C-alpha cells in the first residue's frame, strides 16, 4: 500500500514534467546504454560473422537462417520464406501499437580490400562468367547485428514497453526488389500492419556516435532506362552507305544533358546519368546497334514522369534525324522516393538528442540515392529511416587532413568502426521502441 501511495503522489508530478517536454524515465526503466556495455563484445562477434559470410541479393538463404535462429532465441515468433528469403519475427508483449523494425540482408558483388582479419573471402560465379567477390560494402551486416541486439534488449526488458515489435529481415534491397516481394507475399495481411516503421542506414561520411535525420523526402525515385539505337552497319571507309548508331548515341548523350538543365525547374532535384555505352567491334566497322544504360533520379512523381518521357522523346528525335529505325527503349522501375513521416522524424530526433546529446544529432542533407524501405511508407505506414554514423571522427579528420574522401558505401575499402557504431544504433533504435511503445 505504501508503494502504491508513493506512485499516486509521483504520478501528477511526472505528468507535469512530461507536458513541459522534459524526459522522465519510467520507474525501473531499462537503459539501453548499460545493456550495450554489458553485451557489446558478443554483438561485435555477431557482426563479424555476418560480415565474413555475405550473400548476394536473392541468395540470402544462410543469412536468413542464422537471423531466424537468433530472433527465435530472443523469444520472437519467426516466419521464414516471406517474399523469397524474407524473415518476420514478432515480439508480442500485450495490447498496444505495432512497431516495425527493418534490416536488409543482402551484400554486393564487390571484392573486399579492407584488410580486416574477418574480411570476406566469399566468391561466387559471376553473371557474365568467372568469379566475383562478395562483400557487405553497404553496411547491411551492421544493420543485421543491430537488430539482433535490439531484439535481445527488448526481450530482456518487457516491463518497459507494451505492444508488438515486428522484426523484418528483408532480402534483395540492393536490387530494389525485396520490399516489394515481401509486400506482395502478404506482409501486411499475414502479419499485423504496423502503426510505425523505423530503420537505420550506416553513413560513411558521418562520425560514429552521431545520427542524422530528415523529415520529408530523404532519398530519390530510382529508374533504369536501357536504350538501343539502331543503324545500318557497313565499312568504316564508306560511312555514306551506313546509318551510324555510335554517332546517334553520341548525339543522344549530349541531348539528354539538356533535360535537367532546361526542362526541369531548378529547385526540383533531378539526375539523368548515362552510366554505360557499348557499340561496335573493330576500328573500321560501323555496327548495327549501340546500347546505352541510364540511371534516372528524382523526388516528385511529376518530375519522374517528365524525365522518362523526355528521354524517350530525345531518343526518338535523334533516330528520326538520322533516318534510322526507331530505338528500342526499356524502362525498369526501381525504388520510389523515400519520404520520412514529418511527425515521426521530429519526435524521434528529439528523443535521439536526449539519448546522445544535441551535438550528436544532425539534420541530414537529401540524397539522390535510393532505398526500397520507401515502399512500406507508400503502403500506408508512417516511416522513418535515419542515418547512423559509421566512421570514427579521428579517421574522418585524417582523411580531411590528407585531402581525401573517406571510402564511400559500395567501396571495396569501406568498413565501419563497429563498437561505437553498433552501440549508437542499438541505443537509438531501442530508445525509439521504448518511446513509441510506452506502457
N, C-alpha and C positions, 0 to 999 in steps of 0.2 A: 504493500500500500504506500510505503514511503517513496519507493522509486516512481510509482505512478503519479504521486503528488508532485514530485520534482519535475517530471515531464510536463505536467499540466501547467506548472509555473513557467517553465522554459519555452513552451510552445509559442505563446504570444510574442515573446522576445525574438525567437527565431524567425517568425513570420515578418516582423517589423524589419529585421536586418535584411531578409531576402527581398522585401519590397523596395529597399534602398539600393539594391543591386550589389550587396555585399555577400561574398561567398561564405556560406556556413556549412561546414561538414556535418553530415548526419551523425547522431550518436553512434559510436562504434564503427565509423565509416572505414572502408577499405582504402588503402593508399597504394596506388599502382607503382609509385616510385620505390617504396620499401620492398614491395613484392619483386620488382625487377632486379633490385640489387641482390636479392637472395637467389634468384633463378637465372641471372644473365648468362652464366657460364654454360648451362645446359642449352639455353636458347641459341647461343652462338654456335654450338655444335649442330643444332638443328639446321641453322642457316648454312653452315659449311657443307653439310650433307646434301642439301638441295643444290647448292652451288656446284658441287663436284659431279652431280648426276642430272644434268639438264636434258630436256626433251623438247623437240620442235612442236609447233602447232599441229594439232590433230593426232599427235603421238604421245600425249602426256599420261600414258597408262600407269607407269610406275610412280610418277609424281602424285597422281590422283589416289593411287592405292595407299601410299605412305601417309598422305594427308588425311584420308578417311580413317586410317588406323589411329592417328594422333587425336583427331576430333572425337572418335569413339572413346578413347582412353580418358578424355576430358569429360565424358558424360553426355555427349551430344547424340541425338538420333540421326544417323547418317544414311543418306541415299546416294548411290553412285550411278554413273551412266546417264546423267541428265544432259541432254544435248551433246552427246559424244562422251568425253571423259570428264564432264562436269560433276562436281561433288556438292551436295547440300547437307549441311549439318544444322540441326535445330537444338538450341539450348532453351528449354522451356522452364519458366520459373513463375508460375501463377498467372493471374489475369494482368493485362497491361498491353501496351503497344508492341508492335513487331518492328525490330530494327535490323536491317540487312547490312552485313559487313562483307565486302568482296575482296578476294585476292585473285590475281591471274596466275596461271600455271606454266605457260609456255616460255621457251627460250628462243634464241636466234641462231641462224646459220653463220656463226662467227667463230673463227679460231682464236681461242683466248691467248693473250700475250701480257698478262698481268704479272707473271712470275710468282703468284701466290702458291704456298705449299699445297693448298687444296684446289688448285686451278683445275678446270675441266679438261679432261683428256678425251672426251667423247667425240667420236667421228661417226658419221652416217653416210650412206650413199647419197650423192647429190642428184638433183633433178635432171641435170644435164650430163650425168656420168661423173666418175671419180668420187672422191670423198670430200665432205665438208665438215669442218669443226662445228661444235655446238656449244653455246655459251649463254649464261644468264647475263647478257650485256645490258639489259634494261631494268635490272633490279627486281624482277619478279620473285627471285629467291628471297629477297628481303621481305617482300610483301607476304609470302607464304609463312616464313618464320614469325613475322609479326602477328599473323592471325592465329598461329598455333599458340603463341604467348598470350594473346588476348583471350582466347578460348579457355586456356588453363586458369588465367586470373579470374575470369567471370565465374567459372565453375567452382572455384575455391571461395568465392565471396557472394553467394546468392542472397545473403541478407541485405546486400547493398543495392539491389535492383529487382524490378518486377516486370514480367512480360516475356517476350520471346526474342532471342537473338538468332537470326538466320544467317549462318555462315555459308558463303558461296566460294567454291573453288572453280574458277571459270577457265575453260580451255580457249586456245586459239585467239587470244587478244591481239597478238601481233599480225594476224591475218584479218582482223576486224570482223570475225565471224562468230566468236564464242558466245557473246551475249545474245545475239540473235538466235543462235541454235538452242540455247537454254530456254529462252522465252517461247520459242516455237514448240519446244518439248513440254510446255505447260508449267513453266516455273512458277508463275503466279496463280495457277489454277490448282496444281497438285500440292502446293505449299502455301502458307499464308502470304497474302500480298502485303509487303511491308508498308509501314507508315513513314519510314525514313530509310535512306540507304547511304552509307558512308564508305569511302575507300580512300586510300592514300597512294601516292606515287613518288618514288625517290626523285630527287633533283640533284644533278651533278654540279650545279652552279651555286647551290645554297649550302651554307655551312651546316655540318652535323650539329644537332641540338636546336635547330631552328625549324620552323614550319612556315609555309606560305598558303594563303587562301585567296580566292577571288570570287565574289558574288557575281552571278550572271554568267555570260559567255566566258569560258576559260580555254576551250580547245575547239578546233575547227571541224567543219564538214570536210571530209576527205573523199575525193573521187579519183579514179584512174581512167584515163582515156587512151585507147590504142587506135592509131590511125595508120592505115596502109595506103600510101598514094601509089597509083598505078600509072605505068607509062607504056612505052613501046621500045623494047630493047634493040641494040644494034652495036655497030663498031664505033669505038670512041673517035675514030678519024672521020666518021661520016655522021655527025650529030644531026644533020638536017633530015636524015631518014628515020630519026627516032623521036620519041617523046620522053625526055629525061626525067625520071622520078626523083633523082637526087636534087636537081635544080628546083623541082616543085617543093621538096622537103625543106630546102634552104629558104625558099620564099615563105613557106608556111611558118617556120620557126620565127622569122622576123615579124610576120603578120600577127602571130599570137601575142607578141610583146605589147601590142597596142591595145589589147582588150582591157587589161587592168589600168594602163596609163591613160586611156582615152574614153573608155566606156563605163567604168565603174566610178562611182562617187569617191573622191579621195579619202573621205572619212570612213569608208567601208573596207574592212580587211579583205584582201583577195590575193591569191597567188596562182599563177599558171607557169609551171616549170616543165620544160622538155628534158626529161632525165636520160633518155636513151634514143639513139637514132642509128639504124642499121640499113645499109643498102650497098649493092654492088659486090663484085667478086674479084675484079682484076683491073689494073691500070687502064687498059684500053677497051673495056667492055662497059657499055651502058646497059644496065639491067632493066628488068620489067617493073620492079617494085622497090619501095623504100618504106621502112616501118619506123614509126615514132611512138614513144611511150611518154605520157604526160601525166603529171600529178596536178590536181586542181584543189585549191583550198579556199574556204570561205566561212562566214558565220551565218549570215541570214539565208533563208530559203530563196528569197528573191534573187540575191546575188549569185547563189549557187546555180539556179536555173539559167540566169543570164550568161554566166561563164560557159556553161555547157552548150547553150545554143550558139553563142558567139564562136566557139571553137569549131562547131560543125559548119557554120556559115563561112568562116575563113578558109576551111579546108575545101569546101565546095567551090569557092571563088577561085582559089589557086588552080584547081583542076580545070575549071572552065576556061581560065585564062590561058592554060597550056594546051587546050583542046584534048585533054586527057579523059580517060574514063572516070566516073565518079569514085571517089575514095571509099574505102571500107572503114567505117567508124564504129568502134565498140566502147561503150561506157560501162564501167564496173562500179556500182555504187559501193562506197566504202563506209566509213563511220559517219554518223550525223554529228553535228556540233554538240559539244558538251556544255550545258547551261546549268550552273550550280544554282540551287534554290537560294534566293536572296536572304530570307529569314534564317534558314538553317545555317548558311555560311556565317552570318554576323553573330548568331548565337554561339556557335562553336568557336569562332575566332576569339570572342571574349573569354570563353572557357579556357582556351589554349593559353591566353595571356595570363590567366590566373595560375595555370599549371606550370608554365615555363618562364614567365616574366614577359612584360610587354615588349622588351627589346628583342625577344626571340621569335616574335610573330610578325610577319610582313605580308602586305598585300601583293600578291604575285602579278606579274605582267601577263596579259593574254598571250597565248601561243597559237601558232598555226599547225601544231601537231594534232594528232587525232587520238581518240580513245573510245572504245565501244561501251564503256560504262555509261555513256550518254543514253544508250537505248533504254536503260531502266528508268531514266527520267522521262523519256518520251512515252513510256508505258504508264505514266501517271504517278510516279513515286518522287517525292522531293529528295534530291540527291545533293551530295557534296563530295567532290574529290579534292583533297588538299595535298600540298607538296611537302615532302619530307626531306630536309637537308641531309646529304649523304657523304659529304667530304669534309674532313677536319679543317677547321678555319686556318690553321697554320699551313696546311698543304695548299689551300687556295691562295693564301698570301704568297707562298713561294712561287706558285705559277705566275702570279701577277708580277713579282719581282723579276722573273725571267722573261717577262713579256709574252707568256704563253697562255693559251686557253686550257683549262682542265679537260681531260678526256671526257667527251660527251657520252650520253647514253647511246647505246648501239656501237660504241667503240670497243675494239678488242683489248684496250688498255683500261677500261673503266672498272673500278672496284670501289665499294663503299667502305668507310671507316665504321665497321659494323657495330661496335659496342655502343657508342653514343647514338648512332642512327637507330638501332633496334630499340634501345631504351626509350628514345623520344617517340618512336612510332607506337610502342605498346602503351606508354603513359598517356599520350593524347587520345588514342582510339579507345582505350579503356575508360578514360575520363568522359569521353563523348557518350559511351554507353550508360555510365552511371548518371549522367545528366539527362539524357533523353528517356531513360527508363527508371526514373526516380520512383521509389516505393510510394 
